[in-house]
Amino acid sequence: MFYPFAALVLILVSLTAQALSVEDDAGRQVSLEQPARRIVTLAPHLTEQLFSLGVGRRIIATVEYSDYPKEALSIPRIGGAEEISAEVILALQPDLVVAWDSGSPIEVLALLESLGVVVYRASSQSLLGVSKTLSDLAVLTQQSEVAAPLIAAFNADVEKATSLYRNKRTVSVFYQLWYEPLMTANKQQMINEMITLCGGRNLFANQTEVVPQTSVESIVVLSPEVILVPEQGTPINWQERWKVWPEISAVRHQHLYTLNADLVNRPTLRSVQGLRQICYLLDKVRSH
């Protein structure tokens, strides 16, 4: 069908606008007239996701702990994730702010939006969420062709990593997120999904609090078969603290393992490496 030149231009503009529009995890429509070129990221995992798409150089500012890949260390910092200033961000004149919905100050994001700044909110803490966030950011940066094979490979790796374990004996797990006070994770965190996919049972999955507090006495009673601890913020001698409680199955059989915190806490393409590590460790427990 033949279109007059002016009509063809309007059609192309319409298609472009449609292509650069996504629904974020807060259910908000996020749209750009042009691919994002000046981006501010408000969480380390979002910085990493953009580097995965090959657009890390477009990030003009980020928050503390955005340390992967190593190139991210050269990006200017605007403070911690909970200490960001709307005024500082506005002065940078970004065309896109990528925020962590549960980790960035709500009032700051609302103020930015009221002043016309485009904000994409990511909140999903799941392996499925890794794919969705990457796909959305790819649309907003016009990198969907780059994202497609990455997402396909990631999903295939997740399936491959867990297919061997889903029908094996369930292993009871205590995930020690913090040691003083003793804290863990419920089913809303990605670590619970990883444990489940590997054939484990998170003893605190059904707690109401996202980060439940517990006690050594409770762990003694529950007697998990394995205790998993992220190395970040954990004392070097954390296993020694548990060894005074041989009543616990994990202690008695020496199933006390340290995990790479970034691989199990940050929802990125590297999460599949954390998944593999957990699956391997739980299978060690089964074979004991």
Secondary structure per residue as TSV (DSSP state, phi and psi in degrees):
chain	resnum	aa	ss	phi	psi
A	1	M	-	360.0	137.1
A	2	F	-	-89.5	131.9
A	3	Y	-	-117.5	137.4
A	4	P	-	-56.9	152.4
A	5	F	H	-55.2	-45.3
A	6	A	H	-62.2	-41.0
A	7	A	H	-66.4	-37.9
A	8	L	H	-63.8	-40.3
A	9	V	H	-60.9	-44.4
A	10	L	H	-62.7	-39.1
A	11	I	H	-64.2	-45.2
A	12	L	H	-64.0	-40.8
A	13	V	H	-62.2	-43.0
A	14	S	H	-62.8	-43.3
A	15	L	H	-64.6	-39.8
A	16	T	H	-64.6	-44.3
A	17	A	H	-62.3	-40.6
A	18	Q	H	-65.9	-38.1
A	19	A	H	-67.4	-26.6
A	20	L	T	-101.3	40.1
A	21	S	E	-135.7	131.7
A	22	V	E	-139.2	164.2
A	23	E	E	-103.1	121.4
A	24	D	-	-81.1	-177.0
A	25	D	T	-72.4	-10.9
A	26	A	T	-92.5	4.2
A	27	G	S	78.5	15.8
A	28	R	-	-98.2	142.5
A	29	Q	E	-79.5	124.8
A	30	V	E	-115.7	119.7
A	31	S	E	-132.0	144.7
A	32	L	-	-130.4	145.5
A	33	E	S	-79.4	-28.8
A	34	Q	S	-134.1	157.6
A	35	P	-	-57.4	140.0
A	36	A	-	-61.3	129.7
A	37	R	-	-119.4	-25.8
A	38	R	S	-122.2	101.5
A	39	I	E	-116.7	137.3
A	40	V	E	-112.8	127.2
A	41	T	E	-108.5	139.7
A	42	L	S	-114.4	20.9
A	43	A	S	-159.3	142.7
A	44	P	H	-57.7	-39.0
A	45	H	H	-69.6	-26.7
A	46	L	H	-74.3	-33.9
A	47	T	H	-61.0	-46.4
A	48	E	H	-62.1	-40.7
A	49	Q	H	-60.3	-41.6
A	50	L	H	-68.1	-36.0
A	51	F	H	-64.5	-35.1
A	52	S	H	-60.6	-31.7
A	53	L	T	-83.8	-3.9
A	54	G	T	82.8	18.1
A	55	V	-	-119.7	26.6
A	56	G	G	-58.5	-30.5
A	57	R	G	-69.3	-14.6
A	58	R	G	-81.5	-10.0
A	59	I	E	-78.9	117.3
A	60	I	E	-95.8	-15.1
A	61	A	E	-164.4	153.3
A	62	T	B	-151.5	-170.9
A	63	V	-	-109.2	172.3
A	64	E	T	-59.0	153.8
A	65	Y	T	73.6	5.4
A	66	S	-	-78.4	90.0
A	67	D	-	-124.4	10.5
A	68	Y	S	-139.6	134.2
A	69	P	S	-69.8	-178.9
A	70	K	G	-61.0	-25.6
A	71	E	G	-62.7	-23.9
A	72	A	G	-66.5	-22.6
A	73	L	G	-65.7	-19.8
A	74	S	G	-88.8	-3.3
A	75	I	S	-76.1	134.3
A	76	P	-	-57.6	142.7
A	77	R	B	-100.4	146.8
A	78	I	-	-118.4	20.0
A	79	G	-	109.3	-170.9
A	80	G	-	-76.6	164.0
A	81	A	T	-58.9	-30.7
A	82	E	T	-98.3	4.9
A	83	E	S	-119.4	17.7
A	84	I	-	-71.6	152.2
A	85	S	-	-115.1	128.1
A	86	A	H	-62.2	-36.7
A	87	E	H	-63.3	-42.0
A	88	V	H	-63.9	-42.9
A	89	I	H	-65.7	-43.2
A	90	L	H	-60.0	-38.6
A	91	A	H	-64.1	-24.7
A	92	L	H	-79.6	-14.2
A	93	Q	-	53.1	56.8
A	94	P	-	-76.1	153.5
A	95	D	S	-97.9	-4.6
A	96	L	E	-156.6	131.3
A	97	V	E	-111.9	125.5
A	98	V	E	-106.3	113.0
A	99	A	E	-115.0	154.5
A	100	W	E	-94.9	111.1
A	101	D	T	-57.6	-35.3
A	102	S	T	-94.5	-1.3
A	103	G	T	-122.1	-10.4
A	104	S	S	-103.8	144.5
A	105	P	-	-58.2	121.8
A	106	I	H	-59.5	-41.1
A	107	E	H	-67.1	-33.1
A	108	V	H	-68.8	-43.7
A	109	L	H	-63.1	-41.4
A	110	A	H	-63.4	-40.8
A	111	L	H	-65.2	-43.5
A	112	L	H	-59.4	-44.9
A	113	E	H	-64.8	-38.4
A	114	S	H	-65.8	-22.7
A	115	L	T	-97.2	9.8
A	116	G	T	93.6	5.2
A	117	V	-	-79.9	134.0
A	118	V	-	-80.4	123.1
A	119	V	E	-121.2	126.6
A	120	Y	E	-103.1	125.3
A	121	R	E	-106.3	119.6
A	122	A	E	-107.3	130.9
A	123	S	-	-131.1	-15.2
A	124	S	-	-64.7	131.0
A	125	Q	-	-113.3	71.1
A	126	S	S	-156.3	163.2
A	127	L	H	-66.9	-36.7
A	128	L	H	-62.4	-36.7
A	129	G	H	-64.9	-29.7
A	130	V	H	-58.0	-48.4
A	131	S	H	-64.3	-42.4
A	132	K	H	-65.4	-46.5
A	133	T	H	-61.7	-43.9
A	134	L	H	-62.6	-42.2
A	135	S	H	-63.5	-43.2
A	136	D	H	-64.6	-45.7
A	137	L	H	-65.0	-31.7
A	138	A	H	-65.2	-38.9
A	139	V	H	-63.6	-46.9
A	140	L	H	-70.4	-19.1
A	141	T	T	-109.5	4.7
A	142	Q	T	56.7	49.9
A	143	Q	-	-124.8	28.9
A	144	S	H	-61.8	-33.6
A	145	E	H	-66.7	-30.7
A	146	V	H	-74.0	-40.1
A	147	A	H	-70.0	-36.5
A	148	A	H	-53.8	-52.4
A	149	P	H	-68.4	-30.1
A	150	L	H	-64.7	-44.9
A	151	I	H	-67.3	-41.9
A	152	A	H	-61.4	-43.4
A	153	A	H	-67.2	-40.6
A	154	F	H	-61.8	-48.6
A	155	N	H	-62.3	-38.9
A	156	A	H	-66.1	-39.1
A	157	D	H	-66.4	-38.2
A	158	V	H	-63.2	-45.9
A	159	E	H	-62.9	-43.0
A	160	K	H	-65.2	-39.9
A	161	A	H	-67.4	-29.9
A	162	T	H	-105.3	-16.1
A	163	S	H	-61.2	-28.8
A	164	L	T	-77.0	-16.6
A	165	Y	T	-115.2	-14.1
A	166	R	T	-64.6	-22.8
A	167	N	T	-106.4	10.0
A	168	K	S	-88.9	170.2
A	169	R	-	-57.8	136.4
A	170	T	-	-71.0	137.3
A	171	V	E	-113.2	128.8
A	172	S	E	-78.8	134.5
A	173	V	E	-129.1	135.2
A	174	F	E	-112.5	120.3
A	175	Y	E	-99.5	111.9
A	176	Q	-	-91.2	97.4
A	177	L	S	-73.4	-36.5
A	178	W	E	-148.0	156.8
A	179	Y	E	-108.4	-25.7
A	180	E	T	-141.0	100.0
A	181	P	T	-72.3	164.6
A	182	L	E	-72.6	117.0
A	183	M	E	-128.6	154.2
A	184	T	-	-140.1	-158.2
A	185	A	-	-135.8	145.6
A	186	N	-	-98.9	-167.4
A	187	K	T	-73.2	-6.8
A	188	Q	T	-81.1	-9.0
A	189	Q	S	-99.9	151.2
A	190	M	H	-60.9	-30.4
A	191	I	H	-60.7	-33.9
A	192	N	H	-65.0	-42.0
A	193	E	H	-61.1	-42.3
A	194	M	H	-62.7	-46.3
A	195	I	H	-59.0	-44.5
A	196	T	H	-64.8	-45.3
A	197	L	H	-62.0	-28.1
A	198	C	T	-88.7	7.5
A	199	G	T	84.6	23.8
A	200	G	E	-105.3	169.3
A	201	R	E	-129.8	110.9
A	202	N	E	-71.8	116.4
A	203	L	T	-63.6	-17.1
A	204	F	T	-116.4	20.1
A	205	A	T	-58.0	-37.3
A	206	N	T	-94.0	10.2
A	207	Q	-	-68.7	147.8
A	208	T	S	-68.5	-42.8
A	209	E	S	-71.1	138.9
A	210	V	S	-62.8	-39.1
A	211	V	S	-119.6	82.4
A	212	P	-	-69.1	146.5
A	213	Q	B	-96.9	146.1
A	214	T	-	-141.1	-164.7
A	215	S	-	-142.5	161.1
A	216	V	H	-60.6	-38.5
A	217	E	H	-60.4	-38.7
A	218	S	H	-66.6	-38.7
A	219	I	H	-68.4	-35.5
A	220	V	H	-61.3	-43.3
A	221	V	H	-67.3	-43.7
A	222	L	H	-72.6	-29.7
A	223	S	-	47.1	64.4
A	224	P	-	-63.0	153.0
A	225	E	S	-78.3	-21.3
A	226	V	E	-148.2	144.5
A	227	I	E	-117.4	122.8
A	228	L	E	-110.9	136.2
A	229	V	E	-136.2	128.1
A	230	P	E	-72.5	139.2
A	231	E	S	-71.6	-23.1
A	232	Q	T	-68.6	123.0
A	233	G	T	77.1	11.3
A	234	T	-	-105.3	134.2
A	235	P	-	-59.3	146.4
A	236	I	T	-59.6	-35.2
A	237	N	T	-97.3	30.6
A	238	W	H	-60.8	-32.9
A	239	Q	H	-63.8	-35.8
A	240	E	H	-62.3	-34.2
A	241	R	H	-63.2	-33.5
A	242	W	H	-82.8	-23.2
A	243	K	T	-66.9	-10.8
A	244	V	T	-81.3	0.0
A	245	W	-	-122.3	68.1
A	246	P	T	-67.1	-9.0
A	247	E	T	-65.3	-23.5
A	248	I	S	-78.9	130.2
A	249	S	H	-55.7	-44.5
A	250	A	H	-61.0	-36.2
A	251	V	H	-73.4	-45.5
A	252	R	H	-59.7	-38.0
A	253	H	T	-101.3	8.4
A	254	Q	T	60.2	41.8
A	255	H	-	-101.0	66.2
A	256	L	E	-119.3	107.8
A	257	Y	E	-125.2	143.0
A	258	T	E	-97.9	136.7
A	259	L	E	-110.0	155.5
A	260	N	-	-74.0	113.1
A	261	A	H	-59.3	-41.2
A	262	D	H	-63.3	-33.7
A	263	L	H	-76.3	-21.8
A	264	V	H	-110.8	-13.1
A	265	N	H	-106.5	-28.1
A	266	R	S	-98.0	118.6
A	267	P	-	-76.0	89.5
A	268	T	S	-137.0	180.0
A	269	L	T	-60.8	-25.2
A	270	R	T	-73.8	-9.1
A	271	S	H	-58.3	-28.9
A	272	V	H	-65.0	-27.2
A	273	Q	H	-68.0	-40.2
A	274	G	H	-64.8	-39.3
A	275	L	H	-60.3	-46.4
A	276	R	H	-60.4	-41.1
A	277	Q	H	-63.0	-43.9
A	278	I	H	-65.1	-44.9
A	279	C	H	-58.6	-42.5
A	280	Y	H	-63.0	-44.0
A	281	L	H	-68.7	-40.8
A	282	L	H	-66.0	-32.6
A	283	D	H	-71.4	-30.0
A	284	K	H	-62.2	-38.4
A	285	V	H	-64.5	-43.4
A	286	R	H	-62.0	-36.4
A	287	S	T	-84.7	-0.1
A	288	H	-	-68.3	360.0
